[in-house]
Amino acid sequence: MDPNYSKNITGWIQANTTGLPEYPPAWLFGIRTLLSNSIFALVFYFALSPKSDTLIEEHDLPQTT
C-alpha cells in the first residue's frame, strides 16, 4: 500500500489516472504501450508479408504437359 494515495475510491481513481505528481500520468503508460505494440506488430507484418517480386506467377512456371 502506497501512503501517497488516500485509501478510498478517490485514491484508486488518482492511482489509475494521474498517478503521483513526480511521475508521468498513468494513462500515458497505456497509450505508449498500445502505440509500441502496434508498431511492433506492423514491423513483423511487413517483414513477413510476401513481396510481389518474390511471388511465383503462373506464366513463369515450366510447362508439364
Order of alpha helices (4+ residues) and beta strands (2+ residues): alpha-alpha
